[in-house]
């Protein structure tokens, strides 16, 4: 599965000459909100990205994480229902005392995630466009941690178009790892179209669990349409606790880049 990103790029090139139509791409990236609409029947969509994250784990040490191919592949099985398959390939290291004399990265494949998105409501008047996402992830790289890393997630997502250029979107869901506490997750996302090609968004998201401190984050970024079916994005974010409480000894932030492509297989 670690070659999923390479296969995705090959697929983009192979199907780049597929028949054009009026359908435009809508993605679950950038950001952490799921878009509340499945892709059209008979279409494939690839959403791939690269990210770099840094987090302080104690006053002296810091963890850095690189996701080389955070990739999600979707297929429109029927109108209102898509199938989803995703995986990442990651590298991480611990900087002791802010330094890493060995400069050693440990690399591994992330869980394989399978799932579906189902349309529930179409937007009309005061009714937001609404869908539900259900996913299950299972580990592929370490039999010793298989049970610990398995998880499931279910999420309700809604979006309302305030006017032709401005929307507001929200997600509410629940996820749980095997042999661990479950947690609620939420997102509040708003975006604005600067022109036909370029859009900007901002988002607050977080997690709530009975066993852990509440987590709250902010991120924002840009989306650019190369054409109606090919999108580029960039976004960055940070932990809100660090900012509101002025915790100098704690820092968590990330930056990410991505591309997405929608195509139909010619029969």
N, C-alpha and C positions, 0 to 999 in steps of 0.2 A: 504493500500500500504506500510505501514511502515514495514511489514513483508516480503517484497519482497526479502531482502537479505537472510533471513532464508530459504525461499522457493527455492532460487537459490542454496544454499548449499545442500539442500535435493536432488534437481534435479541432481547436480553433482554426488552425491553418487549413485543415482538410475540408471543413465545412464553411469556409469564409465566402464561398461562391453560391451558397444556398439561396433559394429564391427569396427576394425581398417582399415584405408586405408592410402593412401599417402598424403592426404590433410593436410596442416599445418596451424596453427592458425595465423591470423593477426588481430591486435587490434587497437582501437582508443586510447588506453592508453599504457604507461603513457604519460603525456604531454597534450597539448591542440590542437594538429593537428589531424584531421580526416584522417584515412588511406583510400586511394582512390580506394577501391575495396570492393564490397559487399561480404558477406559470401556465400558459395555454396548453391545451391538449396537443400532444405530438411534438412538443418542443423540449430541447435540452437547454439548461443554463449552467454555466460554470462561474463560480465566484471564488477567486484565489487571491491570497494576500501574503504579505511579509510584515512581521512586527518585531519591535525590540522593546523589552520591558525591564525596568530596574526597580527593585524593592529592598528597602532596609529591613533586615530581620532582627537586628539588635543594634545598640549604639555604635558598634564597631564593624559589623559585617553587612555585606550587601549581596543580594542574588541578582544576576542578570539572566534573562531568558530571551532567546531568539526563536520565533516561529518561522521556519523557512517556507513552508507551503501550507498555510492554513486554507484548505480547499474544501469547497462544498459543491457537489454536483446534484442538479435537480432534473426531474423528468415529469412532464405533464401527462399523467396517466389518463385522465379524463377531465372534462370541464369541472373545475372546482376542487381538484385533488391532485397533488404532486407527491412524488416519491423523492427522498433525500438521502444522500450518502456523503459523509464528510470524514476528513482525517487531517492531522497535522504531523509535521516532522519538526522536532524541536531540539535545541541545544541550550544547556544552562551551565553556569559556573557560579562558585561562591568566591567573592572578593573578601578576604580576611584583612581587617584593618584598612579597608579601602584599596587594598592591593592584591594582586594574584601572581606571586613569583613564578608559579608553575604554568600559568596561563592555559590551564587545561579545561576544555569544554567537554561535557558529557552529552552525547546525542542519543535520541531515542524517538520512536514513533509514538504519537499520541493515540488515544482510543479511536477505534472505528465507530462512527455514529450513524445509525440508520433511523429513518423516521418519515413522517408525512406531514403535510399541511393541508387543511381542509377549510374551504370557504364556508362561512356561516351566513353572513349578511352582506348585501350590497349597500353602498352608500346611497341614501335618498333623504332629502329634507334634513331632519335632525338625527337620522339614524347613521352611525358611523359604519364604514366598511370594517368587517370583523372576520377573523379566522382563528383557528386553533392549530397549534403545532405540538406534535408528540414525537419524542425521540428517545432512543436507547443507545447507550455507548458501552462498548466492551473493549477491554485491553487486548493488545496483540503482541507486546514485546517482553513481558516478564511474568511467567507463571506464578512466581511468588507473590505478586501484587495483583493478581487477576481479580480476586474478590473485592479488594479495597478500591479498585478504580472503576468497576462497573457502576453505571448510574442510569437514571431515567429522568426525563424532563417533560413537563406538559405546560403549555403557555397559551394564554388568550391574548390576542393582539387586535387593536382597533385603531383606525385612522380616520380623521375628519378633515376635509378640505375646506378651510375657512374662506378662501377665495382662490382664483386660478393660480396664484403664485405662492400661497402660504398654507401649510398644513400643520396639524398637531396630531401626535400619535402616542399611544400608551400601550404597554405590555404588563401583564400580571401573570406570574407562573409559579411553579413549584418544582424543585429538583432535589434528588436524593442519591447519594452514593450508598452502595451496599455496605452494611455494618457501620453506618455513620448517621448523624442527624440530618434530617431534611431541612430545607430552607426555602423561604419565599423570595422571589426575585421580582423586581419592578423596573420599568423604564418610563421616562417621560421625554419625548423627543419632539422637536419642532424644526421645520425646515422652510427655506425660502428660495425660490428660483430667481436668480439675478438676471438671467436671460434664457434662451432656449437651450444653451449648452451647459451653463454653470449654475450650480446650486450650493447653498451653504446650510449647515444644520448645527444644532446644539442639543445636548442630551444630559440628563441626570439619571443615573441608574444605581441600584443597590441591592443588598441582600439582608434578610432578617432570619435569625435562627434562635431557638430557645437556648442553645448552648454556647453561642458566640456573640461577640460584640457586633452591633449593627455596622454594616459597611456601606459607604456612600461614595459615589464617584461622579466626576464630570468629564465629558469629552465633547469634541466638536471637530468639524472638518468640512471638506469640499468634495463635490462630485462633479465630474466633467464627462459629457457625452461626446465621444468621438463620432458616433452615429447613433441612430435610435436603438441599436442592439449591442453597442460596445461602450462600456462605462469604465472610467478611471476614478480612483478615489484616494484621498489622504486624510488621516485624522489622528488626533492625539488626545491624551487624557491624563488625569491625575486623581489621587485620593483627596476627597474634600476634608477629611479629618485633619490631614496635614495642614491645610490652609486655614481652616476655621480655628484650630487650637494652637497654631504656630508651633508645631512640633518639629524643631530643628533636627532632632536625632532620628526622625522617621520620614522617609520619602518613598513614594510609589508613583511611577509615571510610565507612559508608553507612547510610542509613535508607530503608525502602521500605514502601509501603502497597499493598494489592491487594484485588480482589474476584474471585470465581469463581462461575460459574452452570452448572448441568447441566439440560438440557431435551431432550425428545423431540419430534420433528416429527410433528404429527398428520397422518395421511393422509386 
